[in-house]
Amino acid sequence: MRQPSLAERQEAAAAAKKELLERHREKMNDPGFTERQAARKAVVAAREIRIAERRAAEEARIAREAVEKAAQEAAERAAQEAALEAELAAEEELKTREAAARLAAAEARAARHRELEAALLDTRKARKAARKAKKRGR
């Protein structure tokens, strides 16, 4: 068996390259190939459109949820503020009632104190009058 020489091997490689190039050119000039390639491009374009639509729908859903969440949080804040205002009003009313009760108690204490002082003064006057009457009667 004979081994091919370097020149023969190079010629065979060049011929194989040339044949591959010719087959490639034939495929590129084939009308069916261009149709198939156009169909593939259409499929890819349709897929990209569907992906873009899904992304847009997802972004719209996220935006809608963000708006709903913001509205819910605003409503919760308004409810909390209203509850806080009601609580503050109730505390103020309670403080007013307590102040009125303290004032009434202080007035009652003052009136009782005046009554006790008046009674004490009357007692003193009565004792003094008794002492004077006793002194005069001697």
trRosetta pair geometry for C-beta under 8 A, 3 or more apart (Angstrom, degrees):
i j d omega theta_ij theta_ji phi_ij phi_ji
4 8 4.1 -120 -174 92 104 130
4 9 5.3 130 113 -56 120 82
4 12 7.3 6 166 -10 162 139
5 8 4.8 96 53 8 74 103
5 9 7.0 -138 96 -5 38 88
6 9 5.8 -56 -149 37 30 111
6 10 6.3 30 154 -19 65 107
7 10 5.7 -55 -148 37 30 111
7 11 6.3 31 153 -19 65 106
8 11 5.7 -53 -146 37 31 111
8 12 6.3 31 154 -19 65 106
9 12 5.7 -54 -147 36 31 111
9 13 6.3 32 154 -19 65 106
10 13 5.7 -53 -147 36 32 112
10 14 6.3 32 153 -19 65 106
11 14 5.7 -54 -146 37 31 111
11 15 6.2 32 153 -20 65 106
12 15 5.7 -52 -145 37 31 112
12 16 6.3 33 153 -21 64 105
13 16 5.7 -52 -147 36 31 112
13 17 6.4 33 152 -20 63 105
14 17 5.6 -52 -150 35 32 113
14 18 6.3 33 151 -21 65 106
15 18 5.6 -53 -147 37 32 113
15 19 6.3 33 153 -20 65 105
16 19 5.7 -52 -146 37 31 111
16 20 6.4 33 153 -19 64 104
17 20 5.7 -54 -150 36 31 111
17 21 6.3 31 152 -19 65 107
18 21 5.6 -54 -149 36 31 113
18 22 6.4 32 152 -20 65 105
19 22 5.7 -52 -147 35 31 112
19 23 6.4 33 153 -18 65 104
20 23 5.7 -53 -148 36 31 110
20 24 6.3 33 152 -20 65 106
21 24 5.6 -53 -148 36 31 114
21 25 6.4 32 153 -19 64 105
22 25 5.7 -53 -148 36 32 111
22 26 6.4 35 152 -21 64 104
23 26 5.6 -53 -149 35 32 113
23 27 6.5 33 152 -19 65 103
24 27 5.7 -53 -151 35 32 111
24 28 6.3 30 152 -19 65 106
25 28 5.6 -54 -146 37 32 111
25 29 6.2 20 157 -10 66 110
26 29 6.0 -64 -144 44 28 102
26 30 6.4 47 151 -45 63 99
27 30 5.5 -40 -150 8 33 121
27 33 5.3 119 176 -88 69 159
28 33 6.7 -108 -112 101 19 150
29 33 8.0 64 63 43 24 130
30 33 4.1 84 77 -2 104 110
30 34 7.2 179 91 -8 59 80
31 34 5.8 -53 -151 37 39 109
31 35 6.4 41 151 -20 68 105
32 35 5.6 -55 -149 37 33 112
32 36 6.2 33 154 -19 67 105
33 36 5.8 -54 -146 37 30 109
33 37 6.1 29 154 -18 65 108
34 37 5.5 -53 -144 39 32 112
34 38 6.2 35 154 -21 65 104
35 38 5.6 -54 -147 36 30 111
35 39 6.3 33 152 -20 65 104
36 39 5.6 -52 -149 35 33 113
36 40 6.4 35 151 -20 65 103
37 40 5.6 -49 -148 34 34 113
37 41 6.4 35 152 -18 64 103
38 41 5.6 -52 -148 37 33 112
38 42 6.4 36 150 -22 64 103
39 42 5.6 -52 -150 34 32 113
39 43 6.5 34 151 -20 65 103
40 43 5.6 -53 -150 34 33 112
40 44 6.3 32 152 -18 66 105
41 44 5.6 -53 -146 38 33 112
41 45 6.2 34 153 -20 66 105
42 45 5.7 -52 -145 37 31 111
42 46 6.2 32 154 -19 64 105
43 46 5.7 -54 -147 37 30 110
43 47 6.3 32 152 -20 64 106
44 47 5.6 -54 -149 35 31 113
44 48 6.4 31 153 -18 65 105
45 48 5.7 -54 -148 37 32 111
45 49 6.4 35 151 -21 64 104
46 49 5.6 -52 -149 34 33 113
46 50 6.5 32 152 -18 65 103
47 50 5.8 -54 -149 36 32 109
47 51 6.3 33 152 -19 65 105
48 51 5.6 -52 -146 37 33 113
48 52 6.3 34 154 -19 65 105
49 52 5.7 -54 -148 37 31 111
49 53 6.3 33 152 -20 65 104
50 53 5.6 -52 -147 35 33 112
50 54 6.4 33 153 -19 65 103
51 54 5.8 -53 -149 36 31 110
51 55 6.4 32 152 -18 64 105
52 55 5.6 -53 -147 37 32 112
52 56 6.3 33 153 -20 66 105
53 56 5.7 -54 -146 37 31 111
53 57 6.2 31 154 -19 65 106
54 57 5.7 -54 -146 38 31 111
54 58 6.2 33 154 -20 65 106
55 58 5.6 -55 -147 37 31 112
55 59 6.2 30 154 -18 66 106
56 59 5.7 -53 -146 38 30 110
56 60 6.3 32 153 -20 64 106
57 60 5.6 -53 -147 37 31 112
57 61 6.3 33 152 -21 64 105
58 61 5.6 -53 -148 35 31 112
58 62 6.3 31 152 -18 65 105
59 62 5.6 -51 -146 37 32 111
59 63 6.3 33 153 -19 65 105
60 63 5.7 -53 -146 38 31 111
60 64 6.2 33 153 -21 65 106
61 64 5.6 -53 -145 36 30 111
61 65 6.3 30 155 -18 64 106
62 65 5.7 -54 -147 38 30 111
62 66 6.3 33 152 -22 64 105
63 66 5.6 -53 -148 34 32 113
63 67 6.5 32 153 -19 65 103
64 67 5.8 -53 -150 35 32 110
64 68 6.3 31 151 -17 65 106
65 68 5.6 -54 -145 39 33 111
65 69 6.0 34 155 -21 67 106
66 69 5.7 -53 -144 37 29 111
66 70 6.3 31 155 -20 63 105
67 70 5.7 -54 -147 36 30 111
67 71 6.3 29 153 -18 64 106
68 71 5.7 -55 -148 37 30 110
68 72 6.2 30 153 -19 66 107
69 72 5.6 -53 -145 37 31 111
69 73 6.2 31 155 -18 65 106
70 73 5.8 -54 -145 38 30 110
70 74 6.3 32 153 -21 64 106
71 74 5.6 -53 -147 35 31 112
71 75 6.4 31 153 -19 64 104
72 75 5.7 -54 -149 36 31 111
72 76 6.3 32 151 -19 65 105
73 76 5.5 -52 -146 37 33 113
73 77 6.3 36 153 -21 65 104
74 77 5.7 -51 -147 36 31 112
74 78 6.3 32 152 -20 64 105
75 78 5.7 -53 -147 36 32 111
75 79 6.3 32 152 -19 65 105
76 79 5.6 -54 -148 37 31 111
76 80 6.2 32 153 -19 66 105
77 80 5.6 -54 -146 37 31 111
77 81 6.2 31 154 -19 65 106
78 81 5.7 -53 -146 37 30 111
78 82 6.3 31 153 -19 64 106
79 82 5.7 -53 -147 37 31 111
79 83 6.3 31 153 -18 65 105
80 83 5.7 -54 -147 38 31 110
80 84 6.2 32 153 -20 65 106
81 84 5.6 -53 -145 37 31 112
81 85 6.3 32 154 -19 65 104
82 85 5.7 -51 -146 36 31 111
82 86 6.3 32 153 -19 64 105
83 86 5.7 -54 -148 37 32 112
83 87 6.2 33 152 -20 65 106
84 87 5.6 -53 -146 37 31 112
84 88 6.3 32 153 -19 65 105
85 88 5.7 -53 -146 37 31 111
85 89 6.3 33 153 -20 64 105
86 89 5.6 -53 -147 36 31 112
86 90 6.3 32 152 -20 64 105
87 90 5.6 -53 -147 36 31 112
87 91 6.3 32 152 -19 65 105
88 91 5.6 -52 -146 37 32 112
88 92 6.3 35 152 -21 65 105
89 92 5.6 -53 -147 36 31 113
89 93 6.4 34 151 -20 64 104
90 93 5.6 -52 -148 36 32 113
90 94 6.3 34 151 -20 64 105
91 94 5.5 -52 -148 36 32 113
91 95 6.3 34 152 -20 65 104
92 95 5.6 -51 -147 36 31 112
92 96 6.4 35 151 -21 64 104
93 96 5.6 -53 -149 35 31 113
93 97 6.4 30 153 -17 65 105
94 97 5.7 -54 -148 38 31 110
94 98 6.2 31 154 -19 66 106
95 98 5.6 -54 -145 38 31 111
95 99 6.2 32 155 -21 65 105
96 99 5.8 -54 -147 36 29 110
96 100 6.4 28 153 -17 64 106
97 100 5.7 -55 -148 37 31 111
97 101 6.2 32 153 -19 66 106
98 101 5.6 -54 -146 37 32 112
98 102 6.2 33 153 -20 66 104
99 102 5.7 -51 -146 36 31 111
99 103 6.2 33 153 -20 64 107
100 103 5.6 -53 -146 37 31 113
100 104 6.3 32 153 -19 65 105
101 104 5.7 -52 -145 37 31 110
101 105 6.2 32 153 -19 64 106
102 105 5.6 -55 -147 38 31 111
102 106 6.2 32 153 -20 65 106
103 106 5.7 -52 -145 36 30 111
103 107 6.3 30 154 -18 64 105
104 107 5.7 -53 -147 37 31 111
104 108 6.3 33 152 -20 64 105
105 108 5.6 -52 -147 36 32 112
105 109 6.3 34 152 -20 65 104
106 109 5.6 -51 -147 36 32 112
106 110 6.3 33 152 -20 64 106
107 110 5.6 -52 -145 37 32 112
107 111 6.2 33 154 -20 65 104
108 111 5.7 -52 -146 36 31 111
108 112 6.3 31 154 -17 65 106
109 112 5.7 -55 -147 39 30 111
109 113 6.1 33 152 -22 65 107
110 113 5.5 -52 -146 36 30 114
110 114 6.4 33 152 -19 64 103
111 114 5.7 -52 -149 36 31 111
111 115 6.4 33 151 -20 64 105
112 115 5.5 -53 -148 36 32 113
112 116 6.3 32 152 -19 66 104
113 116 5.7 -52 -147 36 31 110
113 117 6.3 30 154 -17 64 106
114 117 5.7 -54 -145 39 31 110
114 118 6.1 32 154 -20 65 106
115 118 5.6 -54 -146 37 29 111
115 119 6.2 29 153 -18 65 105
116 119 5.6 -53 -146 38 31 110
116 120 6.1 33 153 -20 65 106
117 120 5.5 -52 -144 38 31 113
117 121 6.1 34 153 -21 65 105
118 121 5.6 -53 -145 37 30 112
118 122 6.3 33 152 -20 64 104
119 122 5.6 -51 -147 36 32 112
119 123 6.3 34 151 -21 64 104
120 123 5.6 -52 -149 34 31 113
120 124 6.4 33 151 -20 64 104
121 124 5.6 -52 -148 35 32 113
121 125 6.3 32 153 -19 65 105
122 125 5.7 -54 -146 38 31 110
122 126 6.2 32 153 -21 65 106
123 126 5.7 -54 -147 36 30 111
123 127 6.4 28 154 -17 64 106
124 127 5.8 -56 -149 37 30 109
124 128 6.1 29 153 -19 65 107
125 128 5.6 -54 -145 38 31 111
125 129 6.1 32 154 -20 65 106
126 129 5.7 -53 -145 37 30 111
126 130 6.3 32 152 -21 63 105
127 130 5.5 -53 -148 35 31 113
127 131 6.3 33 152 -20 65 103
128 131 5.7 -52 -149 35 32 111
128 132 6.4 32 151 -18 65 105
129 132 5.6 -53 -147 38 33 111
129 133 6.1 32 153 -19 66 106
130 133 5.7 -53 -144 38 30 110
130 134 6.2 32 153 -21 64 107
131 134 5.6 -55 -147 37 30 112
131 135 6.2 32 152 -21 64 106
132 135 5.6 -55 -147 36 31 112
132 136 6.2 28 154 -17 66 108
133 136 5.7 -55 -144 39 31 110
133 137 6.1 29 156 -19 64 112
134 137 5.7 -57 -142 39 28 110
134 138 7.1 44 155 -40 59 94
135 138 6.2 -42 -162 5 31 114
